[in-house]
């Protein structure tokens, strides 16, 4: 019983100390293998900054093909089936087996993202993020596309975009295309909050948490084990009998009961069963949308 309690306690400790990211999907899912490990780590750090400051999930996903599924359904299903937050978005790149001109980029968003800036940022017809990111995708500069996507997404979720796109500033999209956005001149009056930096990679944070949880679990188990009463196993049944306490004088075999098994005769009846099909349920409490295009 004590061993069972130890196992349950260990599982509880790991569950308590393990970050929520383990219970959810990954936030950079590069199935098309477009990024190096260093690139993924940088993007994860930027995503973590948005998540920690604004409580929305941001996901980047690449794939070589989506089969016969349309890009909106694929993006929505990917987000919902991987346990991401009620409020968030996923940016999907479908290379469509590298068929130039027929490759997809698409953002599915839901919850508070839909309520606030989703359409203005990602709408297929006029979404600002799409306009800014598309040139990098056309050049197949995927890392820069993702990096810029996260920068602009941060500007929307933080409200910086609306300050930056006022009459006091040059055109937002033009500055991104020219590279002028990163010059200090556009931050002189303090209206724009620079993108928050996260010095520690999320992967390193998770490893630290796992190590700490393991140490705590080991210490607790060691303490509990030291308090357990250990007994020496006996080899013979007689070792457990107190000397002189038992004296067998006779032996009897007594019939107590019998067990009868009956089998029913098979009947010649025919029947057929039916199946059922389910539909998809949208996320964000029905508050969801999306937009993208081809490149």
MIDOSE-1310 file (N, C-alpha, C; in nm, 2 decimals, decimal comma, always signed):
residues 295
xxxx	+0,08/-0,12/+0,00/+0,00/+0,00/+0,00/+0,09/+0,13/+0,00; +0,19/+0,12/+0,08/+0,28/+0,24/+0,08/+0,35/+0,26/-0,05; +0,38/+0,15/-0,12/+0,45/+0,17/-0,25/+0,35/+0,24/-0,35; +0,22/+0,20/-0,34/+0,12/+0,26/-0,43/+0,11/+0,41/-0,40
xxxx	+0,11/+0,44/-0,27/+0,10/+0,58/-0,23/+0,23/+0,66/-0,28; +0,34/+0,60/-0,28/+0,46/+0,66/-0,33/+0,45/+0,69/-0,48; +0,40/+0,60/-0,55/+0,38/+0,62/-0,70/+0,28/+0,73/-0,73; +0,17/+0,73/-0,65/+0,07/+0,84/-0,67/+0,13/+0,97/-0,64
xxxx	+0,20/+0,98/-0,53/+0,27/+1,10/-0,49/+0,36/+1,16/-0,59; +0,44/+1,07/-0,65/+0,54/+1,10/-0,75/+0,47/+1,16/-0,87; +0,36/+1,09/-0,92/+0,29/+1,14/-1,03/+0,23/+1,28/-1,01; +0,18/+1,30/-0,88/+0,12/+1,42/-0,85/+0,22/+1,54/-0,85
xxxx	+0,34/+1,51/-0,80/+0,45/+1,61/-0,80/+0,49/+1,65/-0,94; +0,51/+1,55/-1,02/+0,54/+1,59/-1,16/+0,43/+1,67/-1,23; +0,31/+1,63/-1,20/+0,19/+1,70/-1,26/+0,19/+1,85/-1,21; +0,22/+1,86/-1,08/+0,21/+1,99/-1,02/+0,32/+2,09/-1,07
xxxx	+0,44/+2,04/-1,10/+0,55/+2,12/-1,14/+0,57/+2,13/-1,29; +0,51/+2,05/-1,36/+0,53/+2,05/-1,51/+0,44/+2,16/-1,57; +0,50/+2,24/-1,66/+0,43/+2,35/-1,72/+0,31/+2,30/-1,80; +0,22/+2,40/-1,83/+0,10/+2,36/-1,90/+0,13/+2,32/-2,05
xxxx	+0,24/+2,37/-2,10/+0,28/+2,33/-2,24/+0,28/+2,18/-2,26; +0,32/+2,11/-2,15/+0,32/+1,96/-2,17/+0,19/+1,90/-2,19; +0,08/+1,97/-2,14/-0,05/+1,92/-2,15/-0,12/+1,96/-2,28; -0,05/+2,05/-2,35/-0,10/+2,10/-2,48/-0,01/+2,06/-2,59
xxxx	-0,04/+2,11/-2,71/+0,04/+2,08/-2,82/+0,17/+2,17/-2,82; +0,26/+2,15/-2,90/+0,38/+2,23/-2,92/+0,34/+2,36/-2,99; +0,42/+2,46/-2,97/+0,38/+2,59/-3,03/+0,46/+2,62/-3,16; +0,56/+2,55/-3,19/+0,62/+2,55/-3,32/+0,63/+2,41/-3,37
xxxx	+0,54/+2,38/-3,47/+0,53/+2,24/-3,52/+0,58/+2,24/-3,67; +0,70/+2,22/-3,69/+0,76/+2,24/-3,82/+0,77/+2,10/-3,89; +0,66/+2,05/-3,93/+0,65/+1,92/-4,00/+0,72/+1,93/-4,14; +0,72/+2,04/-4,20/+0,79/+2,06/-4,33/+0,94/+2,08/-4,32
xxxx	+0,99/+2,09/-4,20/+1,13/+2,10/-4,17/+1,19/+2,22/-4,24; +1,13/+2,34/-4,22/+1,18/+2,46/-4,28/+1,27/+2,54/-4,18; +1,28/+2,50/-4,06/+1,36/+2,58/-3,96/+1,47/+2,49/-3,89; +1,57/+2,56/-3,85/+1,68/+2,49/-3,77/+1,63/+2,50/-3,63
xxxx	+1,70/+2,42/-3,54/+1,67/+2,42/-3,40/+1,69/+2,56/-3,34; +1,79/+2,63/-3,38/+1,81/+2,76/-3,33/+1,70/+2,86/-3,37; +1,65/+2,85/-3,49/+1,54/+2,93/-3,53/+1,41/+2,90/-3,45; +1,39/+2,77/-3,43/+1,27/+2,73/-3,35/+1,28/+2,79/-3,21
xxxx	+1,40/+2,78/-3,15/+1,42/+2,83/-3,02/+1,39/+2,98/-3,01; +1,43/+3,06/-3,11/+1,41/+3,20/-3,11/+1,26/+3,23/-3,12; +1,19/+3,16/-3,21/+1,05/+3,18/-3,23/+0,97/+3,14/-3,11; +1,01/+3,03/-3,04/+0,94/+2,99/-2,92/+0,96/+3,10/-2,81
xxxx	+1,07/+3,16/-2,80/+1,09/+3,27/-2,71/+1,00/+3,39/-2,73; +0,98/+3,42/-2,86/+0,89/+3,53/-2,89/+0,75/+3,49/-2,86; +0,71/+3,37/-2,90/+0,57/+3,32/-2,87/+0,55/+3,33/-2,72; +0,65/+3,28/-2,64/+0,63/+3,28/-2,49/+0,61/+3,42/-2,44
xxxx	+0,67/+3,52/-2,50/+0,65/+3,66/-2,45/+0,51/+3,70/-2,47; +0,45/+3,67/-2,58/+0,31/+3,70/-2,61/+0,22/+3,63/-2,51; +0,25/+3,50/-2,49/+0,16/+3,42/-2,41/+0,16/+3,47/-2,26; +0,28/+3,50/-2,21/+0,30/+3,54/-2,07/+0,24/+3,68/-2,05
xxxx	+0,24/+3,76/-2,15/+0,19/+3,90/-2,13/+0,05/+3,92/-2,16; -0,01/+3,84/-2,25/-0,14/+3,86/-2,30/-0,24/+3,74/-2,30; -0,19/+3,62/-2,24/-0,27/+3,51/-2,22/-0,34/+3,46/-2,34; -0,27/+3,45/-2,46/-0,33/+3,39/-2,58/-0,22/+3,29/-2,63
xxxx	-0,27/+3,18/-2,69/-0,18/+3,08/-2,75/-0,15/+3,13/-2,90; -0,02/+3,13/-2,93/+0,02/+3,15/-3,07/+0,10/+3,03/-3,12; +0,05/+2,98/-3,23/+0,11/+2,85/-3,28/+0,16/+2,87/-3,43; +0,27/+2,82/-3,46/+0,32/+2,82/-3,60/+0,33/+2,67/-3,64
xxxx	+0,27/+2,64/-3,76/+0,27/+2,50/-3,80/+0,30/+2,50/-3,95; +0,39/+2,41/-3,99/+0,42/+2,39/-4,14/+0,40/+2,25/-4,17; +0,35/+2,23/-4,30/+0,33/+2,09/-4,34/+0,35/+2,08/-4,49; +0,39/+1,97/-4,54/+0,41/+1,95/-4,68/+0,28/+1,93/-4,76
xxxx	+0,18/+1,88/-4,70/+0,05/+1,86/-4,77/-0,06/+1,85/-4,66; -0,18/+1,88/-4,71/-0,30/+1,87/-4,62/-0,40/+1,77/-4,69; -0,36/+1,70/-4,79/-0,44/+1,61/-4,86/-0,56/+1,67/-4,93; -0,68/+1,62/-4,91/-0,80/+1,67/-4,98/-0,87/+1,78/-4,89
xxxx	-0,82/+1,80/-4,77/-0,89/+1,90/-4,68/-0,86/+2,04/-4,72; -0,96/+2,13/-4,71/-0,93/+2,27/-4,74/-0,85/+2,33/-4,62; -0,78/+2,44/-4,65/-0,69/+2,50/-4,56/-0,75/+2,55/-4,43; -0,88/+2,61/-4,44/-0,94/+2,66/-4,32/-0,98/+2,54/-4,23
xxxx	-1,04/+2,43/-4,28/-1,07/+2,32/-4,20/-0,95/+2,26/-4,14; -0,85/+2,24/-4,22/-0,72/+2,18/-4,16/-0,67/+2,27/-4,05; -0,66/+2,40/-4,06/-0,61/+2,49/-3,96/-0,69/+2,48/-3,83; -0,82/+2,49/-3,85/-0,91/+2,48/-3,74/-0,90/+2,35/-3,66
xxxx	-0,90/+2,24/-3,74/-0,89/+2,11/-3,67/-0,76/+2,09/-3,60; -0,65/+2,14/-3,66/-0,52/+2,13/-3,60/-0,52/+2,21/-3,47; -0,57/+2,33/-3,46/-0,58/+2,40/-3,34/-0,66/+2,34/-3,23; -0,78/+2,29/-3,27/-0,87/+2,24/-3,17/-0,83/+2,10/-3,12
xxxx	-0,77/+2,02/-3,21/-0,74/+1,88/-3,17/-0,61/+1,87/-3,09; -0,53/+1,98/-3,08/-0,41/+1,98/-3,00/-0,42/+2,05/-2,87; -0,54/+2,08/-2,82/-0,56/+2,13/-2,69/-0,51/+2,26/-2,66; -0,50/+2,35/-2,76/-0,46/+2,49/-2,73/-0,57/+2,57/-2,66
xxxx	-0,53/+2,69/-2,62/-0,62/+2,77/-2,53/-0,74/+2,82/-2,60; -0,84/+2,85/-2,53/-0,97/+2,91/-2,58/-0,94/+3,03/-2,66; -0,84/+3,11/-2,62/-0,81/+3,23/-2,69/-0,67/+3,22/-2,76; -0,67/+3,22/-2,89/-0,54/+3,21/-2,96/-0,56/+3,19/-3,11
xxxx	-0,45/+3,16/-3,17/-0,44/+3,15/-3,32/-0,33/+3,05/-3,36; -0,34/+3,00/-3,48/-0,24/+2,92/-3,54/-0,21/+2,97/-3,69; -0,09/+2,99/-3,72/-0,04/+3,03/-3,85/+0,01/+2,91/-3,92; -0,06/+2,87/-4,03/-0,03/+2,74/-4,10/+0,03/+2,77/-4,24
xxxx	+0,14/+2,70/-4,27/+0,20/+2,71/-4,40/+0,19/+2,57/-4,46; +0,12/+2,56/-4,57/+0,10/+2,43/-4,64/+0,18/+2,44/-4,77; +0,29/+2,37/-4,79/+0,37/+2,38/-4,91/+0,31/+2,31/-5,03; +0,21/+2,23/-5,00/+0,14/+2,16/-5,11/+0,24/+2,09/-5,21
xxxx	+0,34/+2,02/-5,14/+0,44/+1,95/-5,22/+0,52/+2,04/-5,31; +0,55/+2,17/-5,26/+0,63/+2,27/-5,32/+0,58/+2,31/-5,46; +0,45/+2,31/-5,47/+0,39/+2,36/-5,60/+0,37/+2,51/-5,59; +0,47/+2,58/-5,65/+0,48/+2,72/-5,65/+0,35/+2,79/-5,71
xxxx	+0,30/+2,88/-5,63/+0,17/+2,95/-5,67/+0,05/+2,88/-5,62; +0,07/+2,76/-5,56/-0,05/+2,69/-5,50/-0,02/+2,65/-5,36; +0,08/+2,72/-5,30/+0,11/+2,70/-5,16/+0,02/+2,79/-5,07; -0,02/+2,74/-4,96/-0,12/+2,81/-4,87/-0,05/+2,87/-4,75
xxxx	-0,09/+2,99/-4,71/-0,07/+3,04/-4,58/-0,20/+3,09/-4,52; -0,22/+3,05/-4,39/-0,35/+3,08/-4,34/-0,34/+3,09/-4,18; -0,42/+3,18/-4,13/-0,43/+3,20/-3,99/-0,57/+3,17/-3,94; -0,59/+3,07/-3,85/-0,71/+3,05/-3,78/-0,70/+3,11/-3,64
xxxx	-0,81/+3,18/-3,60/-0,81/+3,25/-3,47/-0,94/+3,24/-3,41; -0,94/+3,24/-3,27/-1,07/+3,23/-3,20/-1,06/+3,30/-3,07; -1,18/+3,31/-3,00/-1,19/+3,37/-2,87/-1,16/+3,52/-2,87; -1,08/+3,57/-2,78/-1,06/+3,71/-2,77/-0,98/+3,77/-2,90
xxxx	-0,91/+3,68/-2,96/-0,84/+3,73/-3,09/-0,95/+3,76/-3,19; -1,05/+3,68/-3,20/-1,16/+3,71/-3,29/-1,24/+3,84/-3,25; -1,25/+3,85/-3,12/-1,33/+3,97/-3,07/-1,26/+4,10/-3,09; -1,13/+4,10/-3,09/-1,05/+4,23/-3,10/-0,99/+4,26/-3,23
xxxx	-0,89/+4,19/-3,27/-0,81/+4,24/-3,39/-0,80/+4,13/-3,50; -0,87/+4,02/-3,49/-0,85/+3,90/-3,58/-0,87/+3,94/-3,72; -0,99/+4,00/-3,75/-1,02/+4,03/-3,89/-0,93/+4,14/-3,95; -0,90/+4,24/-3,88/-0,81/+4,35/-3,93/-0,67/+4,30/-3,95
xxxx	-0,62/+4,20/-3,87/-0,49/+4,15/-3,89/-0,47/+4,04/-3,99; -0,57/+3,95/-4,00/-0,55/+3,83/-4,08/-0,65/+3,80/-4,19; -0,75/+3,89/-4,21/-0,85/+3,88/-4,31/-0,79/+3,86/-4,45; -0,84/+3,77/-4,53/-0,79/+3,73/-4,66/-0,78/+3,85/-4,75
xxxx	-0,87/+3,95/-4,74/-0,88/+4,06/-4,83/-0,79/+4,18/-4,79; -0,79/+4,21/-4,66/-0,72/+4,33/-4,62/-0,63/+4,31/-4,50; -0,61/+4,19/-4,45/-0,53/+4,17/-4,33/-0,39/+4,23/-4,34; -0,36/+4,31/-4,24/-0,23/+4,37/-4,23/-0,12/+4,27/-4,22
xxxx	-0,13/+4,17/-4,14/-0,03/+4,07/-4,12/+0,00/+4,00/-4,25; -0,10/+3,97/-4,33/-0,08/+3,90/-4,45/+0,00/+3,98/-4,55; -0,03/+4,11/-4,56/+0,04/+4,20/-4,65/+0,19/+4,21/-4,61; +0,22/+4,21/-4,49/+0,35/+4,23/-4,44/+0,43/+4,10/-4,46
xxxx	+0,37/+3,98/-4,44/+0,44/+3,86/-4,44/+0,46/+3,80/-4,58; +0,36/+3,82/-4,66/+0,36/+3,76/-4,80/+0,49/+3,77/-4,87; +0,55/+3,89/-4,88/+0,68/+3,90/-4,96/+0,79/+3,81/-4,91; +0,80/+3,78/-4,78/+0,90/+3,69/-4,73/+0,86/+3,55/-4,77
xxxx	+0,73/+3,51/-4,77/+0,69/+3,38/-4,81/+0,73/+3,36/-4,96; +0,70/+3,46/-5,04/+0,73/+3,45/-5,18/+0,88/+3,43/-5,21; +0,96/+3,48/-5,12/+1,11/+3,46/-5,14/+1,15/+3,33/-5,07; +1,06/+3,26/-5,01/+1,09/+3,14/-4,93/+1,18/+3,16/-4,82
xxxx	+1,17/+3,28/-4,76/+1,25/+3,32/-4,64/+1,15/+3,30/-4,52; +1,13/+3,17/-4,49/+1,03/+3,13/-4,39/+1,06/+3,18/-4,25; +1,18/+3,18/-4,21/+1,21/+3,22/-4,07/+1,18/+3,37/-4,06; +1,22/+3,45/-4,15/+1,19/+3,59/-4,15/+1,04/+3,62/-4,15
xxxx	+0,97/+3,53/-4,23/+0,82/+3,55/-4,24/+0,76/+3,52/-4,10; +0,80/+3,41/-4,03/+0,75/+3,38/-3,90/+0,79/+3,49/-3,80; +0,91/+3,53/-3,80/+0,96/+3,63/-3,71/+0,88/+3,76/-3,72; +0,86/+3,80/-3,85/+0,78/+3,93/-3,87/+0,63/+3,90/-3,83
xxxx	+0,58/+3,79/-3,86/+0,44/+3,75/-3,82/+0,42/+3,77/-3,67; +0,52/+3,72/-3,59/+0,50/+3,74/-3,45/+0,52/+3,88/-3,40; +0,61/+3,96/-3,47/+0,62/+4,10/-3,44/+0,49/+4,17/-3,46; +0,43/+4,15/-3,58/+0,31/+4,23/-3,61/+0,19/+4,18/-3,52
xxxx	+0,19/+4,05/-3,49/+0,09/+4,00/-3,40/+0,10/+4,06/-3,26; +0,22/+4,07/-3,22/+0,24/+4,14/-3,09/+0,19/+4,28/-3,09; +0,22/+4,35/-3,20/+0,18/+4,49/-3,21/+0,02/+4,50/-3,21; -0,04/+4,41/-3,26/-0,19/+4,41/-3,26/-0,24/+4,37/-3,11
xxxx	-0,19/+4,27/-3,06/-0,24/+4,22/-2,93/-0,21/+4,32/-2,82; -0,10/+4,40/-2,83/-0,06/+4,50/-2,73/-0,12/+4,63/-2,76; -0,18/+4,65/-2,88/-0,23/+4,78/-2,91/-0,13/+4,88/-2,97; -0,01/+4,83/-2,99/+0,09/+4,92/-3,05/+0,05/+4,96/-3,20
xxxx	-0,01/+4,86/-3,27/-0,04/+4,89/-3,41/-0,13/+5,01/-3,42; -0,22/+5,03/-3,34/-0,32/+5,14/-3,35/-0,25/+5,27/-3,32; -0,15/+5,27/-3,23/-0,07/+5,40/-3,21/+0,02/+5,42/-3,33; +0,08/+5,31/-3,38/+0,18/+5,33/-3,48/+0,12/+5,37/-3,61
xxxx	-0,01/+5,33/-3,64/-0,07/+5,35/-3,76/-0,16/+5,48/-3,76; -0,13/+5,57/-3,66/-0,21/+5,69/-3,65/-0,15/+5,79/-3,75; -0,20/+5,91/-3,75/-0,16/+6,02/-3,85/-0,02/+6,06/-3,81; +0,03/+6,04/-3,69/+0,16/+6,08/-3,65/+0,27/+6,00/-3,71
xxxx	+0,24/+5,89/-3,77/+0,34/+5,80/-3,81/+0,33/+5,76/-3,96; +0,43/+5,73/-4,03/+0,42/+5,68/-4,17/+0,34/+5,55/-4,17; +0,31/+5,51/-4,29/+0,23/+5,39/-4,32/+0,29/+5,27/-4,26; +0,22/+5,19/-4,18/+0,27/+5,08/-4,11/+0,33/+4,97/-4,20
xxxx	+0,25/+4,93/-4,30/+0,30/+4,83/-4,40/+0,42/+4,87/-4,47; +0,43/+5,00/-4,52/+0,54/+5,05/-4,59/+0,67/+5,04/-4,51; +0,66/+5,07/-4,38/+0,78/+5,07/-4,29/+0,83/+4,93/-4,28; +0,74/+4,83/-4,27/+0,79/+4,69/-4,26/+0,86/+4,65/-4,38
xxxx	+0,80/+4,69/-4,50/+0,87/+4,65/-4,62/+1,00/+4,71/-4,64; +1,02/+4,84/-4,60/+1,14/+4,91/-4,62/+1,24/+4,88/-4,51; +1,20/+4,82/-4,40/+1,29/+4,80/-4,29/+1,30/+4,92/-4,20; +1,23/+5,03/-4,23/+1,24/+5,15/-4,14/+1,17/+5,13/-4,01
xxxx	+1,09/+5,02/-4,00/+1,02/+5,00/-3,87/+1,11/+4,98/-3,76; +1,23/+4,93/-3,78/+1,32/+4,89/-3,67/+1,41/+5,01/-3,64; +1,40/+5,12/-3,71/+1,49/+5,24/-3,67/+1,43/+5,31/-3,55; +1,53/+5,36/-3,47/+1,49/+5,42/-3,34/+1,41/+5,55/-3,36
xxxx	+1,41/+5,61/-3,48/+1,34/+5,74/-3,50/+1,19/+5,72/-3,47; +1,14/+5,60/-3,49/+1,00/+5,58/-3,48/+0,95/+5,55/-3,33; +1,05/+5,55/-3,24/+1,02/+5,53/-3,10/+1,05/+5,65/-3,01; +1,07/+5,77/-3,08/+1,12/+5,88/-3,00/+1,02/+5,94/-2,90
xxxx	+0,89/+5,93/-2,93/+0,80/+5,99/-2,83/+0,74/+5,89/-2,73; +0,79/+5,77/-2,73/+0,75/+5,67/-2,63/+0,62/+5,60/-2,66; +0,56/+5,63/-2,77/+0,42/+5,58/-2,80/+0,43/+5,43/-2,82; +0,54/+5,38/-2,87/+0,55/+5,24/-2,91/+0,63/+5,17/-2,81
xxxx	+0,57/+5,06/-2,76/+0,64/+4,97/-2,67/+0,72/+4,87/-2,74; +0,85/+4,86/-2,72/+0,93/+4,76/-2,80/+0,89/+4,62/-2,76; +0,92/+4,53/-2,85/+0,88/+4,39/-2,83/+0,96/+4,34/-2,71; +0,89/+4,27/-2,62/+0,96/+4,22/-2,50/+1,06/+4,11/-2,53
xxxx	+1,17/+4,11/-2,47/+1,27/+4,00/-2,49/+1,25/+3,90/-2,38; +1,29/+3,78/-2,41/+1,28/+3,67/-2,32/+1,41/+3,60/-2,32; +1,50/+3,62/-2,22/+1,64/+3,58/-2,23/+1,65/+3,43/-2,22; +1,55/+3,36/-2,16/+1,56/+3,22/-2,13/+1,47/+3,15/-2,23
xxxx	+1,52/+3,05/-2,30/+1,44/+2,97/-2,39/+1,33/+2,89/-2,31; +1,21/+2,87/-2,37/+1,11/+2,79/-2,30/+1,15/+2,65/-2,28; +1,23/+2,60/-2,37/+1,28/+2,46/-2,36/+1,37/+2,45/-2,23; +1,46/+2,55/-2,21/+1,54/+2,54/-2,09/+1,46/+2,56/-1,97
xxxx	+1,35/+2,64/-1,97/+1,27/+2,66/-1,85/+1,20/+2,52/-1,82; +1,15/+2,45/-1,92/+1,09/+2,32/-1,90/+1,19/+2,22/-1,84; +1,31/+2,22/-1,89/+1,41/+2,13/-1,84/+1,44/+2,15/-1,69; +1,45/+2,28/-1,66/+1,47/+2,32/-1,52/+1,36/+2,27/-1,43
xxxx	+1,24/+2,29/-1,47/+1,12/+2,25/-1,39/+1,12/+2,10/-1,37; +1,15/+2,02/-1,48/+1,16/+1,88/-1,47/+1,26/+1,83/-1,37; +1,38/+1,89/-1,37/+1,49/+1,86/-1,28/+1,45/+1,89/-1,14; +1,39/+2,01/-1,11/+1,35/+2,05/-0,98/+1,24/+1,95/-0,93
xxxx	+1,14/+1,92/-1,01/+1,04/+1,82/-0,97/+1,09/+1,69/-0,94; +1,19/+1,64/-1,02/+1,25/+1,51/-0,99/+1,33/+1,51/-0,86; +1,40/+1,62/-0,83/+1,47/+1,63/-0,70/+1,38/+1,63/-0,58; +1,27/+1,70/-0,59/+1,17/+1,71/-0,49/+1,11/+1,57/-0,46
xxxx	+1,07/+1,50/-0,57/+1,01/+1,37/-0,56/+1,10/+1,27/-0,50; +1,23/+1,28/-0,54/+1,33/+1,19/-0,49/+1,35/+1,21/-0,33; +1,35/+1,33/-0,29/+1,37/+1,36/-0,15/+1,25/+1,31/-0,07; +1,13/+1,34/-0,12/+1,01/+1,29/-0,04/+1,01/+1,14/-0,04
xxxx	+1,04/+1,07/-0,15/+1,03/+0,93/-0,15/+1,14/+0,87/-0,06; +1,26/+0,93/-0,05/+1,36/+0,88/+0,04/+1,32/+0,89/+0,18; +1,26/+1,01/+0,22/+1,21/+1,02/+0,36/+1,11/+0,92/+0,39; +1,01/+0,90/+0,30/+0,90/+0,80/+0,33/+0,96/+0,66/+0,34
xxxx	+1,05/+0,63/+0,25/+1,11/+0,50/+0,25/+1,19/+0,47/+0,38; +1,25/+0,57/+0,43/+1,33/+0,55/+0,56/+1,24/+0,52/+0,68; +1,12/+0,57/+0,67/+1,02/+0,55/+0,78/+0,94/+0,41/+0,77; +0,96/+0,34/+0,66/+0,89/+0,22/+0,64/+0,95/+0,11/+0,72
xxxx	+0,87/+0,02/+0,78/+0,91/-0,10/+0,85/+0,95/-0,21/+0,75; +1,07/-0,25/+0,75/+1,11/-0,36/+0,66/+1,11/-0,49/+0,73; +1,05/-0,59/+0,67/+1,04/-0,72/+0,73/+1,12/-0,82/+0,65; +1,18/-0,92/+0,72/+1,26/-1,02/+0,65/+1,17/-1,13/+0,60
xxxx	+1,18/-1,17/+0,47/+1,10/-1,27/+0,42/+1,14/-1,41/+0,47; +1,03/-1,49/+0,51/+1,05/-1,62/+0,56/+1,04/-1,72/+0,45; +1,12/-1,83/+0,46/+1,12/-1,93/+0,35/+1,02/-2,04/+0,37; +0,98/-2,07/+0,50/+0,89/-2,18/+0,53/+0,76/-2,12/+0,60
xxxx	+0,65/-2,19/+0,58/+0,53/-2,14/+0,65/+0,54/-2,16/+0,80; +0,61/-2,26/+0,84/+0,63/-2,29/+0,98/+0,71/-2,18/+1,06; +0,78/-2,10/+0,98/+0,85/-1,99/+1,04/+0,76/-1,88/+1,10; +0,63/-1,88/+1,04/+0,54/-1,78/+1,09/+0,45/-1,83/+1,20
xxxx	+0,47/-1,95/+1,24/+0,39/-2,01/+1,35/+0,47/-2,01/+1,48; +0,40/-1,95/+1,59/+0,46/-1,95/+1,72/+0,48/-2,09/+1,77; +0,59/-2,12/+1,82/+0,62/-2,25/+1,88/+0,52/-2,29/+1,99; +0,46/-2,41/+1,97/+0,37/-2,46/+2,08/+0,23/-2,41/+2,07
xxxx	+0,20/-2,32/+1,97/+0,07/-2,26/+1,97/-0,03/-2,34/+1,89; +0,01/-2,44/+1,81/-0,08/-2,52/+1,72/-0,04/-2,67/+1,73; -0,15/-2,75/+1,75/-0,13/-2,90/+1,76/-0,24/-2,97/+1,68; -0,21/-3,02/+1,56/-0,31/-3,08/+1,47/-0,32/-3,23/+1,51
xxxx	-0,45/-3,27/+1,54/-0,47/-3,41/+1,59/-0,54/-3,50/+1,48; -0,61/-3,44/+1,39/-0,67/-3,52/+1,28/-0,69/-3,44/+1,16; -0,72/-3,51/+1,04/-0,74/-3,44/+0,91/-0,86/-3,50/+0,84; -0,95/-3,41/+0,79/-1,07/-3,45/+0,72/-1,09/-3,38/+0,59
xxxx	-1,15/-3,45/+0,49/-1,18/-3,40/+0,36/-1,33/-3,38/+0,36; -1,39/-3,26/+0,35/-1,53/-3,24/+0,36/-1,57/-3,18/+0,23; -1,68/-3,24/+0,16/-1,73/-3,18/+0,04/-1,83/-3,07/+0,07; -1,80/-2,95/+0,02/-1,88/-2,83/+0,05/-1,98/-2,79/-0,05
xxxx	-1,95/-2,80/-0,18/-2,04/-2,75/-0,29/-1,99/-2,80/-0,42; -2,08/-2,78/-0,52/-2,04/-2,81/-0,66/-2,08/-2,70/-0,75; -2,01/-2,70/-0,87/-2,03/-2,59/-0,96/-2,07/-2,65/-1,10; -2,19/-2,60/-1,15/-2,25/-2,66/-1,27/-2,25/-2,54/-1,37
xxxx	-2,20/-2,57/-1,50/-2,20/-2,47/-1,60/-2,30/-2,51/-1,71; -2,39/-2,42/-1,75/-2,49/-2,45/-1,85/-2,47/-2,36/-1,97; -2,48/-2,42/-2,09/-2,46/-2,34/-2,22/-2,59/-2,34/-2,30; -2,64/-2,22/-2,33/-2,77/-2,21/-2,41/-2,75/-2,26/-2,55
xxxx	-2,86/-2,32/-2,60/-2,85/-2,36/-2,74/-2,86/-2,24/-2,83; -2,77/-2,23/-2,93/-2,77/-2,11/-3,02/-2,90/-2,10/-3,10; -2,95/-1,98/-3,12/-3,07/-1,95/-3,20/-3,03/-1,90/-3,33; -3,11/-1,93/-3,43/-3,08/-1,88/-3,57/-3,15/-1,75/-3,60
xxxx	-3,10/-1,64/-3,54/-3,16/-1,51/-3,56/-3,05/-1,42/-3,63; -3,10/-1,34/-3,72/-3,01/-1,25/-3,79/-3,04/-1,11/-3,76; -2,94/-1,02/-3,74/-2,96/-0,88/-3,71/-2,85/-0,80/-3,77; -2,87/-0,67/-3,79/-2,77/-0,58/-3,84/-2,76/-0,46/-3,76
xxxx	-2,64/-0,40/-3,74/-2,62/-0,29/-3,65/-2,59/-0,16/-3,74; -2,62/-0,05/-3,68/-2,60/+0,08/-3,75/-2,48/+0,16/-3,69; -2,43/+0,25/-3,76/-2,32/+0,34/-3,71/-2,37/+0,48/-3,69; -2,28/+0,56/-3,64/-2,32/+0,70/-3,63/-2,20/+0,79/-3,67
xxxx	-2,23/+0,91/-3,71/-2,12/+1,00/-3,75/-2,13/+1,13/-3,67; -2,02/+1,19/-3,65/-2,02/+1,31/-3,57/-1,97/+1,43/-3,65; -2,01/+1,55/-3,61/-1,97/+1,67/-3,67/-1,86/+1,74/-3,60; -1,81/+1,84/-3,66/-1,70/+1,92/-3,60/-1,76/+2,03/-3,51
xxxx	-1,70/+2,07/-3,40/-1,74/+2,17/-3,32/-1,64/+2,28/-3,32; -1,69/+2,40/-3,35/-1,60/+2,52/-3,36/-1,55/+2,56/-3,23; -1,43/+2,62/-3,22/-1,37/+2,67/-3,10/-1,41/+2,81/-3,06; -1,36/+2,86/-2,95/-1,38/+3,00/-2,91/-1,52/+3,03/-2,88
xxxx	-1,60/+2,93/-2,84/-1,74/+2,95/-2,81/-1,82/+3,00/-2,93; -1,78/+2,95/-3,05/-1,84/+2,99/-3,17/-1,78/+3,12/-3,23; -1,69/+3,18/-3,16/-1,62/+3,30/-3,20/-1,49/+3,27/-3,27; -1,49/+3,25/-3,39/-1,37/+3,21/-3,46/-1,37/+3,26/-3,61
xxxx	-1,25/+3,27/-3,67/-1,24/+3,32/-3,80/-1,11/+3,28/-3,86; -1,08/+3,33/-3,98/-0,95/+3,29/-4,04/-0,94/+3,37/-4,17; -0,81/+3,37/-4,22/-0,78/+3,43/-4,35/-0,64/+3,40/-4,39; -0,62/+3,40/-4,52/-0,49/+3,37/-4,58/-0,49/+3,39/-4,73
xxx	-0,40/+3,31/-4,79/-0,40/+3,32/-4,94/-0,30/+3,22/-4,99; -0,26/+3,24/-5,12/-0,16/+3,15/-5,19/-0,03/+3,23/-5,21; +0,07/+3,15/-5,23/+0,20/+3,21/-5,27/+0,29/+3,11/-5,35
